Amino acid sequence: MKEYIEERAVEIANYIIEEKATVRQAAKKFGVSKSTIHMEVTK
């Protein structure tokens, strides 16, 4: 996994945990699709 993708995945995961956000909310905040959120956070 490229370093910038890994960093973004950690940032997204922290956001979801800290804000108790849904995948949909995280996708909107980071400007990516729900599929991207799932793919990055689960790998």
PAGU-401451 format. One record per atom (N, C-alpha, C): residue number from 1; x, y, z. Coordinates in Angstrom, 1 decimal, always signed. Atoms other than C-alpha are relative to their C-alpha. Example, Ala and Ser with C-alpha at 12.3 -4.5 7.8 and 13.67 -1.06 7.14 Angstrom:
! residues 2
1,+0.9,-1.2,+0.0
1,+12.3,-4.5,+7.8
1,+0.9,+1.2,+0.0
2,-0.9,-1.1,+0.0
2,+13.7,-1.1,+7.1
2,-0.8,+1.1,+0.8
***
This chain:
! residues 43
1,+0.8,-1.2,+0.0
1,+0.0,+0.0,+0.0
1,+0.9,+1.2,+0.0
2,-0.7,-1.2,+0.1
2,+1.3,+3.4,-0.9
2,-0.1,+0.8,+1.3
3,-0.1,-0.6,-1.3
3,+2.4,+5.5,+2.1
3,-1.1,+1.0,+0.2
4,+1.0,-1.0,-0.2
4,-0.1,+8.3,+1.5
4,-1.4,-0.6,+0.2
5,+1.3,+0.7,-0.2
5,-3.0,+5.8,+1.3
5,+0.0,-0.5,+1.4
6,+0.0,+0.5,-1.4
6,-1.9,+4.2,+4.5
6,-0.2,+1.1,+1.0
7,+0.2,-1.2,-1.0
7,-1.7,+7.6,+6.3
7,-1.5,+0.4,-0.1
8,+1.4,-0.4,+0.1
8,-5.2,+8.5,+5.0
8,-0.9,-1.0,+0.6
9,+0.8,+1.1,-0.6
9,-6.6,+5.1,+6.1
9,+0.1,+0.2,+1.5
10,-0.1,-0.2,-1.4
10,-5.3,+5.8,+9.6
10,-0.8,+1.2,+0.5
11,+0.7,-1.2,-0.3
11,-6.7,+9.3,+9.6
11,-1.5,-0.3,+0.0
12,+1.4,+0.3,+0.2
12,-10.1,+8.0,+8.4
12,-0.4,-0.9,+1.2
13,+0.4,+0.9,-1.2
13,-10.1,+5.2,+11.1
13,-0.1,+0.8,+1.3
14,+0.1,-0.8,-1.2
14,-9.3,+7.7,+13.8
14,-1.2,+0.9,+0.0
15,+1.1,-0.9,+0.1
15,-12.0,+10.0,+12.6
15,-1.3,-0.8,+0.4
16,+1.2,+0.8,-0.2
16,-14.6,+7.2,+12.6
16,-0.1,-0.4,+1.5
17,+0.0,+0.4,-1.4
17,-13.6,+6.1,+16.1
17,-0.3,+1.2,+0.9
18,+0.1,-1.1,-0.9
18,-13.3,+9.5,+17.7
18,-1.4,+0.7,-0.1
19,+1.3,-0.7,+0.2
19,-16.5,+11.0,+16.2
19,-1.2,-1.0,+0.0
20,+1.0,+1.0,+0.1
20,-18.4,+7.7,+16.2
20,-0.8,+0.2,-1.3
21,+0.5,-0.4,+1.3
21,-19.0,+8.5,+12.5
21,-0.4,-1.3,-0.7
22,+0.4,+1.1,+0.9
22,-20.7,+6.2,+10.0
22,+1.0,+0.1,-1.2
23,-0.8,+0.0,+1.2
23,-18.9,+5.2,+6.8
23,-0.5,+1.1,-1.0
24,+0.5,-1.1,+0.9
24,-21.2,+7.6,+4.9
24,+0.5,+1.4,+0.4
25,-0.5,-1.3,-0.6
25,-20.2,+10.5,+7.2
25,+1.5,+0.2,-0.3
26,-1.5,-0.1,+0.3
26,-16.5,+9.7,+6.8
26,+0.3,+0.2,-1.5
27,-0.2,-0.2,+1.5
27,-16.8,+9.5,+3.0
27,-0.3,+1.4,-0.4
28,+0.3,-1.4,+0.3
28,-18.4,+12.9,+2.9
28,+1.1,+0.9,+0.5
29,-1.0,-0.8,-0.6
29,-15.8,+14.4,+5.2
29,+1.3,+0.0,-0.8
30,-1.2,+0.1,+0.7
30,-12.9,+13.1,+3.2
30,-0.1,+0.1,-1.5
31,+0.2,-0.2,+1.4
31,-14.4,+13.5,-0.2
31,+0.3,-1.2,-0.8
32,-0.2,+1.2,+0.7
32,-14.2,+9.9,-1.2
32,-1.3,-0.8,+0.0
33,+1.1,+0.8,+0.0
33,-16.7,+7.2,-1.9
33,-0.1,-1.0,+1.2
34,+0.1,+1.0,-1.1
34,-18.1,+4.7,+0.7
34,+0.8,-1.2,-0.3
35,-0.8,+1.2,+0.4
35,-16.4,+1.9,-1.2
35,+1.5,+0.3,+0.3
36,-1.4,-0.3,-0.3
36,-13.0,+3.7,-0.8
36,+0.2,-0.1,+1.5
37,-0.1,+0.0,-1.4
37,-13.6,+4.1,+2.9
37,+0.1,-1.5,+0.5
38,+0.0,+1.4,-0.4
38,-14.4,+0.4,+3.3
38,+1.3,-0.7,-0.4
39,-1.3,+0.7,+0.5
39,-11.4,-0.7,+1.1
39,+1.2,+0.4,+0.8
40,-1.2,-0.5,-0.7
40,-8.9,+1.5,+2.9
40,+0.1,-0.4,+1.5
41,+0.0,+0.2,-1.5
41,-10.0,+0.9,+6.5
41,+0.1,-1.5,+0.2
42,+0.0,+1.4,-0.3
42,-10.3,-2.9,+6.1
42,+1.3,-0.7,-0.4
43,-1.3,+0.7,+0.5
43,-6.9,-3.6,+4.4
43,+1.1,+0.3,+1.0
***
